[in-house]
Amino acid sequence: MTKRPNFLFIMTDQQRSDWMSCAGHPVLKTPNIDAIAANGVRFENFHATSPVCMPNRASFMTGRYPTTHGLRSNGCFLPLRANTFVDVLAASGYHTAAIGKSHLQPMTGLPPFDEGHPETGPVAEAWRNDIGDYEQEEPDQYRGETQFELQLPYYGYQHVDMVTDHGDRCGGHYGQWFRQNAPNWRELHDAANELPHNYSCPQAYRTPVPEALYPTAYIKDRAVDYLQGRATNDQPFFAFVSFPDPHH
């Protein structure tokens, strides 16, 4: 039987197609991305299913338009009953992992809207209250010292190392790790600790977070650990490595 291939899917967040030196950007230097492009294919004519983050990620997972999979705007969720291509890989014998940003469920920290269904009567009996199933990426889940355990499989992923949000607000498992490894973490992040600068961009500020404690480094290290752990395993794998950068 032919050995099945492993898959490593790397995603960046809110990165324009020309923000790469291999695409001719006059300032940015992206040698690692350039190396991948030099040994593969770089598309120059392509279309996203949605200009908004969450609907587009859900389309990537399902191969369907937002009008079909149901996640039409940020702050909503991809229904757990959606069959993703990761589900298909897992059912075919692959070990599946998500390391980094998922953003298939809300991470606003806001309470869910009351849908207005009565607590008793035909409507209440027809609809299951599953709000708790869609709070896996909410900030409150990751405020404790003990690592939060997601309900697995998570849209087909059997292993999840979650990073939520972007920029200076990254949380999830990364946030728990960051607080444990930086006793002075309150002095390292937030706009109150921004470094001096000479530009005006309120949502893009620099803080004194060391490179080794930055979410990009965390995701890279966790991905390397996962790949090394699979090196001697004959089971094929699919690893989704998703960076929240360069999102503002």
N, C-alpha and C positions, 0 to 999 in steps of 0.2 A: 504494500500500500504506500502511495506517495505521501511523504511527510507534509503535513499542512503548514502553511506559512504563519509566522507570528506577525502581529500588526502593532505598530507604534504610531499613534495619531497625535500630533502636536498642534495645539490651537493657541493663538494669541487673541487678545481682546481689544476690539475697537482700533485695529491697525489698518490704516489705509493701504491700498494695494501698491502705492508708490513709495511707501515708507521703508524702503529696502535699497541698499546700494546696488543690488543686482537689477533693480528696476530703474536705476539711473538717478536716485536721489542725490543731490549735490552735497549734502551735509551728513546724513546718517550713514553709519558704517555697520553693516550686519553680516560679518564674515561667516557665521555659522549657518544663517539662512541662505546666504549665497552659495555655500558648499552643497546644501541640499538641492538648491535650484540647479546647480551645475550638473548634478548627477540625476536629475529627474525632469519634470515638466513644470514650467511656470506659465499659468494661464494669463492671458491678456484680455480676453473677452469672456466675461462671466457675469452672472446675475445672482444676487442674494434674494431669498424668498421674502425677506422683510428687512426694512432699515432699522428695526428695533431688536435689541439683544435676545430676549427670551423667546419670542416667536421664531427667530432664526435658528437658535440652538435646538428648539423642539423639532423644527423641520429637518435639521441635520440628523437628529436621533431617529426620526420616523420615516423620512423620505416623503413627507406629505406637506401640503400647503397649510398655513395657519387656519384657513377656513375649514380645513378637514380635521386637523389634530386638536383644534380648540384653544390653543394658547395664542391669543391674538394681540396681547399687549403686555408690557412689563407689569409685574405685580400680581400676575395670575399664575397658573400652574399647568404643567402637562399632566393630564389625567393618568393616574397610575395604571389604568387598564390599557393604556396605549402600548402597542407592541412595537418595541424599538429594534433596530438592527443589532443592538447589543444583546437583547433577549434571544434573538435568532442565533447569534454566535454562541451564547451560553448553552442553548439547547442543543447545539451541534458539538459540544464537548470542549469549547474554549473556556479558559479562565479569563475573567473580565475584570478590569480595574479602572477606576477613575481617580486621578490624582490632580488636585487643583480645583479650578472653578467649574461648577456644574451649571448653576443658575437655571434649573428646571422648576424650581419652586420659589415662592417669595422669600426675601431676606430683608424685609423692610423694618421688622420689629413692631409693626402695627397690628392691632387686633383684627381678626377677620370680620368682614362685613356680615351683618345679619341678613340672610337671604329673604327673610320675611315669611318663611314657611311656618304654619302653626305647629305647636308641639304635639297636638293630637289631631286625629282625623285622617282622611285619605292621603293628604299630601305627606304628612309626617310618616305615615306607614309606607309610603312609596319610595321615600328617599332616605338613604342611610346617612347618618351624620359622620362624615369622614374627615372633618376639618383637621383633626390631630394628625392624620396621615400626611398632611401637606405642610407640616411645620418643621421638616427635617433640615432646612437651611436657615431657619430663623435664628437671630443672634442669641436669644435667651437660652437656646439649647446648649450653647458652648461657653456659658459664663462660669461654669463650675470647674474645679480642679481636675476632676475625673473625666477622661476623654469620653465625649458623647458617642454613643453607639447608634448609628442609623439603623433603620429597619431595612434589612437586606433580603433579597437583592433590591437594589435601587435602580429602577428603570433598566434592569438587566445586569448591573454591575454587582459583582460578588465581593469586591474589595473597594472601599471608598476612603480616600484621605481628602477631606473637604476643605476647600478654601472659599470663603464667601466674599462678596463685594469686590472692591477694587481700590487701588491707590493706598491712601493712608488708613482706609477703613477695613482692610482685609481682616476677616475673622475665621470662624469655623475651627477645624482642628489646628490650623496654623495659629489662630489667635490664642488657643489654649497653650500651645507649645511656646509661643512668643512670650507670654506672661511667665511661664515657668523658667525660661532661659534668660530672661532679662529682668532681674529684680527691680531695676529702675525704669520699667517699661512706660510708666506714666510720663517720664521726662523725655521719651524718645519719639512719641507720636502725637498727632493732633496739631491743628493749626497754631495752637498756643506755643508750640515748640518749633515752629518753622525757622529755617536758617535764613540769614540775610540774603536779599536778592534785589535785582534791579529791573524786574519785569512785573507786569500786571496780569495775573491769571489766578483769580481767587480759588479755583478748584484744583489748581496744580501747584502745590507748594512742596518744598523739600524739607525733610526732617532729619535729625541726626541718627536715624536707625542704621546700624552697621550693615554692611553688605551681607555678612554671614547670617543676619537675622531677618533679612528682607524676604517677603513672600516668594519672590522668584527663586532665591537660593533654596528656600525650604522645599518648594515643589521639585526643583532639580534634584536635590538630595533624596527626597522620597522616591522619585522616579528611578533614580539609579539603584537605590536599595531594592525596589521591586524587581527591576530587570535582572539584577545580580541574583536575587532569590529564585528567579525562574530559569536561570542558566542551565541547571542540571535536571530540570523537570521536562519530561517528554510531552507533557500536555501543552498544546499550543495556547497562546495568550493574545488578548487584545488589550492594549494599554492606552488609555486616553489621558494625555498629559496636557493640562489646560492652564495657561498662565493668565493672570488678571491684567498684566501689562500689555501694551503701553497705555491702556485706558487712563484717562486723566484722573 
